[in-house]
Amino acid sequence: MVKEVNHHLTDFKDQLAVYFKFFKDHPDLIKLFLNAGLEGELLNQQTKFLKELINYSHPNLKLPPYAISYQSGGIYMLLVWWVGHDYQKPINELLSYIENHIVINS
């Protein structure tokens, strides 16, 4: 059972750090999803989460749904790559890449 933790982070990068750390702290969970062939469902749930996260951290940003899906796909594939490489890269390096290549500004 995974315990729900409430974070009061307003910075998008800090929120993503918590997200990535969750999967690093629970490696069996994401591997279970991936091994069960649930990549699509995991991506769909992450996209819903990302939409809420962007709306919370950037309330004035009005990204169209296709832009959120595009951003989510990049973050998701980076997460899957990271899991597949046994979390060898530090979270901060991944977040720096996301910050430089995924545009979340108005």
Secondary structure per residue as TSV (DSSP state, phi and psi in degrees):
chain	resnum	aa	ss	phi	psi
A	1	M	-	360.0	134.8
A	2	V	-	-99.5	126.2
A	3	K	-	-79.0	131.6
A	4	E	-	-77.1	134.3
A	5	V	-	-122.5	130.8
A	6	N	-	-94.9	126.4
A	7	H	-	-115.7	144.3
A	8	H	-	-114.3	63.0
A	9	L	-	-105.0	132.1
A	10	T	-	-104.6	-16.2
A	11	D	-	-82.7	128.2
A	12	F	H	-56.9	-42.5
A	13	K	H	-63.5	-41.2
A	14	D	H	-65.7	-36.9
A	15	Q	H	-65.7	-41.8
A	16	L	H	-66.5	-33.6
A	17	A	H	-60.4	-42.8
A	18	V	H	-63.5	-41.8
A	19	Y	H	-61.2	-50.4
A	20	F	H	-65.0	-41.5
A	21	K	H	-61.9	-36.5
A	22	F	H	-56.2	-47.5
A	23	F	H	-71.7	-30.1
A	24	K	H	-69.1	-37.6
A	25	D	H	-75.1	-18.3
A	26	H	-	-128.8	62.4
A	27	P	H	-62.7	-30.5
A	28	D	H	-67.7	-29.9
A	29	L	H	-65.1	-53.0
A	30	I	H	-69.1	-35.2
A	31	K	H	-64.9	-34.8
A	32	L	H	-61.9	-47.3
A	33	F	H	-59.4	-48.2
A	34	L	H	-66.5	-43.2
A	35	N	H	-68.5	-24.7
A	36	A	T	-85.7	-0.2
A	37	G	T	76.1	26.9
A	38	L	-	-100.9	28.1
A	39	E	H	-57.2	-43.6
A	40	G	H	-62.5	-43.7
A	41	E	H	-66.3	-40.4
A	42	L	H	-63.2	-42.3
A	43	L	H	-64.3	-42.4
A	44	N	H	-61.2	-43.4
A	45	Q	H	-66.8	-39.4
A	46	Q	H	-64.6	-38.7
A	47	T	H	-63.8	-40.6
A	48	K	H	-61.9	-43.9
A	49	F	H	-61.9	-45.2
A	50	L	H	-62.6	-40.4
A	51	K	H	-58.9	-46.0
A	52	E	H	-64.1	-41.0
A	53	L	H	-63.1	-45.5
A	54	I	H	-65.9	-43.2
A	55	N	H	-62.4	-33.6
A	56	Y	H	-75.3	-47.6
A	57	S	H	-83.9	-19.7
A	58	H	-	-136.2	68.8
A	59	P	T	-61.7	-23.7
A	60	N	T	-89.6	-8.1
A	61	L	-	-82.1	126.9
A	62	K	-	-115.6	72.7
A	63	L	-	-73.4	136.0
A	64	P	-	-68.7	156.3
A	65	P	H	-54.4	-37.5
A	66	Y	H	-65.4	-32.2
A	67	A	H	-69.7	-40.0
A	68	I	H	-64.9	-41.7
A	69	S	H	-61.5	-41.6
A	70	Y	H	-62.8	-48.1
A	71	Q	H	-61.4	-43.4
A	72	S	H	-62.8	-40.7
A	73	G	H	-59.5	-41.7
A	74	G	H	-65.0	-45.1
A	75	I	H	-64.3	-42.7
A	76	Y	H	-62.3	-47.0
A	77	M	H	-66.9	-32.2
A	78	L	H	-65.1	-41.9
A	79	L	H	-61.9	-46.1
A	80	V	H	-63.0	-42.4
A	81	W	H	-59.8	-45.7
A	82	W	H	-60.2	-45.2
A	83	V	H	-61.5	-45.2
A	84	G	H	-64.5	-20.6
A	85	H	T	-107.3	27.4
A	86	D	T	51.9	39.2
A	87	Y	T	58.6	32.1
A	88	Q	-	-68.6	-31.4
A	89	K	S	-83.6	140.2
A	90	P	-	-67.0	147.4
A	91	I	H	-54.7	-41.5
A	92	N	H	-59.7	-34.7
A	93	E	H	-67.4	-41.7
A	94	L	H	-64.0	-43.2
A	95	L	H	-65.9	-36.0
A	96	S	H	-64.0	-41.5
A	97	Y	H	-62.2	-47.0
A	98	I	H	-58.7	-45.7
A	99	E	H	-60.9	-36.0
A	100	N	H	-84.1	-19.2
A	101	H	H	-121.3	-12.6
A	102	I	S	-112.6	118.7
A	103	V	-	-90.5	117.2
A	104	I	-	-127.6	60.8
A	105	N	-	-140.8	157.4
A	106	S	-	-84.8	360.0
